[in-house]
Amino acid sequence: MSMTKRMMESGGGGARRDGDEERMAAIASFFERTRPYHHAFLKSMQRRKASSIYAMLFPYMKPSQSTFAKHRKEAGSMSAYLTHYFFGNVKSVLERLGLPPAEVDDVWSKATCNYVLNLHEASRFTPSDAEIERTSSIQPKARSFRHHSRALPSIMHDKAIHEFFTGIYRKNEVFYKANPDALFRADLLDYEDYLQSPFWFLIRNVVLFRDGFKCRVCAAKASAVHHISYEPGVLYGMNLEPLVSICDPCHELIEFDENGVKITDLDVKRQRYETLARKAGSSQSGNRRDP
C-alpha cells in the first residue's frame, strides 16, 4: 500500500478541510521521495537504547530527558518520534548517513516541504517494524579524490600523515602547474567543494597533527579545524596560523549564537573564538596556581 493511500485511510473517517488535505498530501509526498533514506535512518536507530538515541540526536542543544520522553509518548512510539525528527531535520540525517555533500543537497532540494508535521501525526508515515527490518542500510561512500585512487579516512594520525603527505602534495603541485586554470578563485569558491578537496584534506590533517589532536580552546580531543581567516593564503595552506584544531562543542559556541542561529560575520566569530580561548587560558592558569 502506498504511503499516500495509507495516510488517507488512517484519517479517522472525518471530512478534512481542503487546506489540511493539501498539507497531508504534501507530507506524504515528502516521505515517498525520501523513502529509502527515511527507512535507513530508522533501521540505523532500531536496536539502540533511548539514551543512546537521545545523545545522537541532540549532541549540543539538548531538550530535557522528560521532554524527550513526553514527545516520544505523544508520537506513539520511538519509530514515530524518529519519523517526526527525520521530517524536521532531513539534511542533518542525510549527512549522518554518510552521503556525499552533492547527494545531500540534491535529495534535500527535491524533498523540501513547507508544511508542519505534528508529533501525533507522525505514526501515519512510519513504516512497520517488518518494513524497517527489510530495509537495506545505506553504506557511507569512501572519500576519494580525483587525482588519487586510494579511499581516504577523514583523519589520519601520526606517521600516516608524513607517509602520505609528500606523494599526493607533489602530484597536486604537478597537476596545478600544468593546469593553472584549475586553481580556485577565492571570490568564486564553492566552499563545500573545497572542504572535499585534496587541499583541505591535507591541510586539515596537518593542523590536527600540529596541535596534537587537541582542541585549542579546552584541550579536549579535537574533531574539526576552524578557520579564523578565509584569506587565499589560508585556503591554499600557505598560512596555517589562522587555522585551529577544535572540538565540536567549542566549534558550536563559535559558529552559532545563543538562539542556535548560524553566525556569518567573520569578525563576530573571531571575537567569540578569542573570548573562549582567553577564558580557557585563565581557567588553566588558575588551576596551575592551586596548591
C-alpha positions, 0 to 999 in steps of 0.5 A: 500500500502506498504511503499516500493511500495509507495516510488517507485511510488512517484519517479517522473517517472525518471530512478534512478541510481542503487546506489540511488535505493539501498539507497531508498530501504534501507530507506524504509526498515528502516521505515517498521521495525520501523513502529509502533514506527515511527507512535507513535512518530508522533501521540505523536507530532500531536496536539502540537504547533511548539514551543512546538515541537521545545523545545522537540526536541532540549532541549540543542543544539538548531538550530535557530527558522528560521532554524527550520522553513526553514527545516520544509518548505523544508520537506513539512510539520511538519509530514515530518520534524518529519519523517526526525528527527525520521530517524536521531535520532531513539534511542533518540525517542525510549527512549522518548517513554518510552521503556525499555533500552533492547527494545531500543537497540534491535529495534535500532540494527535491524533498523540501516541504513547507508544511508542519508535521505534528508529533501525533501525526507522525505514526501515519508515515512510519513504516512497520517494524517488518518494513524497517527490518527489510530495509537495506542500510545505506553504506557511507561512500569512501572519500576519494579524490580525483587525482588519487585512487586510494579511499581516504579516512577523514583523519589520519594520525601520526606517521600516516600523515608524513607517509602520505603527505609528500606523494599526493602534495607533489602530484597536486603541485604537478597537476596545478602547474600544468593546469593553472586554470584549475586553481580556485578563485577565492571570490568564486569558491564553492566552499563545500567543494573545497572542504572535499578537496585534496587541499583541505584534506591535507591541510586539515590533517596537518593542523590536527597533527600540529596541535596534537589532536587537541582542541585549542580552546579546552584541550579536549580531543579535537574533531574539526579545524576552524578557520579564523581567516578565509584569506587565499593564503589560508585556503591554499595552506600557505598560512596555517596560523589562522587555522585551529584544531577544535572540538565540536562543542567549542566549534558550536559556541563559535559558529552559532549564537545563543538562539542556535542561529548560524553566525556569518560575520567573520569578525563576530566569530573571531571575537567569540573564538578569542573570548573562549580561548582567553577564558580557557587560558585563565581557567588553566592558569588558575588551576596551575596556581592551586596548591 
